[in-house]
Amino acid sequence: MTKLRIIYAGTPEFALPCLKKIYNSEHDLLAVLTQPDRPAGRGLKLQQSAVKQFAIEKKLTCYQPVKIELDFIQRIKELKPDILVVAAYGIILPVEFINIFPQKAFNIHGSILPKWRGAAPIQRAILNGDKEIGVSIMEVVEKLDAGNVYALRKGLRDIKLTSKDYFQILADDGAELMLSHLHSIANNSNLVSERQNDIEVTYAKKISKEEALVTFEENSDELINKILAFNPFPIVRARFRGKDCKIYHAEKSNIGKMSIPGHVTIINDDLHLGTMDTFIKINEIQIVGGKILTGSEFIKSYQVKPTDIFTHAT
């Protein structure tokens, strides 16, 4: 088997499982690319990406270009890499850069391609109520997420799992698929790929905070999908007694009676909220600035009554 000389490009925690597997493999990890440090948190202090933190810990060469330009391309070319591996990098890769890798460039993409090309595939799949969810290994080409698919793992979506849950699940699955793909390349195996069907393409645009400002005048499935999709970011917001609150997790209630949007029902110490069609059971909720509580804890902490109403956040 040939040892591959690898450049790795990734930024958030989603990119860590594959990076760790490559680091612990027999292949040569020449350098890591990640986004520049960004201001984050209340103090807006510069924060290193998860990938940079790992690179520092393991003393890996780490580059943080704002944009990939010709001088940087030349610097990477001088390292004589074989292949580029990408996972949630977040910076456009020009074709001049992609072309310096003789064994091509491959990306871990959190969707069943050609569905949900773009920035937020996992969130959009959950928001859309997709029955299946998965991860693809695709060739990086000039057009966004349009390359041939070399590996795919998919399954039925668990309707109680959030985007946060699936970030980890699909990151782990994607890492396994990518390592298997790299081993196939290193062993000169015959690679089989499938061209994406352009008719089936959908796009997963970036999530905005405004999308999380929900109204209860929608059906229960849509609202639950939003709550699950927008955890960990931006978290669904509503208002309770004049204060903003965040809803982290909810599921379908088993209450048979008709509901009024936003109205509270308490059964067996569980918090249920009305929607346009039926109730949803609130499992995790937080008044902004307070602790994240279960529905039962929220009822006790705020002495919630059946006369209370949740309204649209602004």
N, C-alpha and C positions, 0 to 999 in steps of 0.2 A: 504494500500500500504506500502511495506517495503522501508525504506530509505536505499539507496545504499551507501556504503563506496567506494569512487572513487579515483583512482590515474589517473592523466591526464598527457599525454606525448605529447608535441608539441613544435614547435620552431617559425616559421614565422607568419606573419599576417593571413595566411590561417587558422591557428589553433585558432585564437581569438574568432570568433563567437560562436563556440561550447563551449569553455572554459567559456565565459561569460554566456551562457545559463545554464551551469552546476552550476556555481557560484551562479546564481540567482534562482536556483531550490531548491526543498526541500531535495535534496540529500546532503550527506556529502562529501565535497571535501577535502580529507586528505592531499594531496601533489601534487605538479606540478613538472614534469621532463622536462628539456629543455637542449639544447646543451650549452656547455661552451661558454663564451664570446669570440668573434672572432675579430681580427683586421679588420677594414673596413674604407673606404674613403681614401682621399689623404694622410691624416696624419697617416693612419693605427692605429688609436686609437681603443682600445678594445670597442666593441659595444655589448650591451645586446640585446638578442632576444626580439621580441614583446611579447612573452609569459612571459619571465622573468620580463619585465617592468610592465605587468599587475599584476603578482604575488607580486611584491614589493608594488605596489599601494594598493593592497587589503590585504597586510600582510599575504600572503599565504606561507606555507612552500614550498621552492623551492630547488630542487636538480639539479646539473649540472655535472653528471658523464661523463668522457671522454669515458668510456667503462663500460658496466654493468657487474660487476663481483660478485663473491659469497658473499663477505662482504656487498655489496650494496643490493643484493637480500634479504639477511637476515634482513637488516635494514627496507626495505619496508615490508617484511613479518610480522615484529613485529607490524606494524600499523594495521594489520588485515583487509586488503582491501577486498572488494567483487569483484571488476571489474577494468579493465584497459581500458581507452579510449585513443586512439591515433589519432593524426592528424598532418601529416608532421613533425614527430619527427626527423628523419634523422640519428638515431643511431640504429644499429642492436640490436634486442631484442632476447636474447638467450632463448631457450625453457625452461630452468630452471627458468627463470623469468616469462615467460608466464604462467607456470603451478602453480604459487602461487595464482592465482586469481580463486576462486571457481566458479564465474559467467563468467569466460573467459575474453578474451581481444578482443576489437573491434576497427577497424580503419576506418576513413573517407578517401576514396581514390577517387581522382578526375578523374574518368573515368567510362565508361560503361564496367565493368569487364565481361569477361576475357580480353577485349581489353585494351592495354596500361598499363600493370603491370610495376612498376618501378618508377624511380625518376622524370620524367617530363611528366606525362600523358596529362595534359592540352595542353602544348606546342606541343606535338607530334600529338595530335588529330587535332589541327588547321593546323599544318604544313602538315599533310597528306590530308587536305581538307575533313575531315570527315563531313558527312551530319548531324550527331547527336553528341551531347556531353552531359555528365552527371556525376553523382557522385554515389558512391556505399558505403554501410556499409557492411564491411566484417569482418569475424573472423580472428584474427591474429594467424597465424600458423608459423611453423619453415621455410617453404619455402616461398620465396618472393611473397607477394600479392596473395597467392594461396588459401586462406580460403574460406569457403562457404559465399555466398552473402545473407544478411538478409534484405536489403532494397536497392532500386535503384530509382533514379529520373533522367529522361533524356528528351531531347527535341531537336528540330531542331536547328542547330547552326546558329546564326546570323553572316552572313559573313562580317559584319562591326565591330565586337567586337574583341578585342585583348585578349591575355592571361591575362593581368592585369585585364581586365573587368571580365573574367571568373573565375579568382582566387576568386574574391569577391562573384560573383553569386553562384558558386559551394560551397564555404565555408559556405555561408548562408544556402543553400539547405542542405548541409551535416549536419550542426548543427541541423536543424529541424528534419532531419531523425534520427540522433543519439539520440536526446532527446526523440523522440517517441519510439525508440527502448529501451532506458533505462526505460521508463515508463512501457513498456510491460514486461520487466524483473522484475521490482519492483512489478508489479501486478500479477506475476506468470502466465502470459498469455502464450498460446501455441505459441511458436516461429516457424516460417516457414523459411527455408533457401533453397537456390539452389546451388548445386555443380557447380563449374566452368567447362566449357567444354575445356579440354586441347587442342583440335584441333583448337579452336578459339583464343588461346592466342597470343598476340603480346606484345613486350617489348618497353618501353619508356625510352631509355637511357638518361643519363644526357646531358643537352645542353652545347655545347662548344662555346667559342667565335669565333673560326674559322668558324663555320657554318654560322655566320652572315656576313661574308665577301662575299657579293654577286657579281655576274656578271649579267649584263642585258641581256646576251645571254641565257635566259631561258624564258619560256612562262609566260604570265601575271598572270595566276592563281597561279603558283608556287611562283612567286616573291611576290605577295600580301599575300599569306599564310605565307611566311617567315617573312614579315614585321609585320603581326599581331601576329604570334606565338612568335617572339623574342622581343616583348614589354611586360614586362618591362626589360627583360634581354635576351640576351646581347645587343639588338638593332641592326638592320641591318645597315651596314656601306657601304658607297660608297665614291668616290672622286669627288670633284668639284673644278675646277681651282687649282688643286694641293693640296687641303686641304681635310682632312677627314670630312665626314658629316654623320649624323645619320638620318635614316628615321623611324619615329615613327608610321605613319599611311598612308595607301594608299587604293584606291579602283579602280575598273575597270572603265576606261574611256568610254565615249560614242562616241569617235571619230571613224569614219568608215574607215579612210584611213590607208594604210600600214605604219608600223613604222620601224625605224632603232634603234637597241639596244643602249640605253643610250642617244639618241638625245632628245633635248628639243622641245616641242611644247607648245605655250601659246595661250589659247583660253579663252576669257572672264576673263582675269586676273588669270586664274587657271594654275597651273604647271602640265604638262603632260610629262611623260618620256616613250620613246620607249622600247619595249621588243622584243622578237623573233616573237611574233604574233600580238600584238596590244599595245595600250598605257595604262599606269596606271596613275591615278590622285593622286598627292602627296598632302596629307592633313596636315601633320605635319613633319617638317624637321629642322635640326639644324647643323650648322657648329660647329665642336667640339670646345668647349670653349665659344660658343655664346649662344644666346637665342633660345628656341624652337619656331619656327614660322609656321604660316600657309603657304600653297603654295603661296598665293597671297602676303603675307608679305615678303616671301623669294625673290620673283621676284623683288619687290620694293627695298628691302634692299641691294640686290646684283646686281641690274640692269641686271637681267638675260635676255639673248637674245636667239632667236631661233637657233643661231649658236653654243650655248653652248652644251657641252657633259658631261654626268656623266660617270665615269669609275669605274673599279673594285678597291676596297680598298685593301691595303696590310697590 
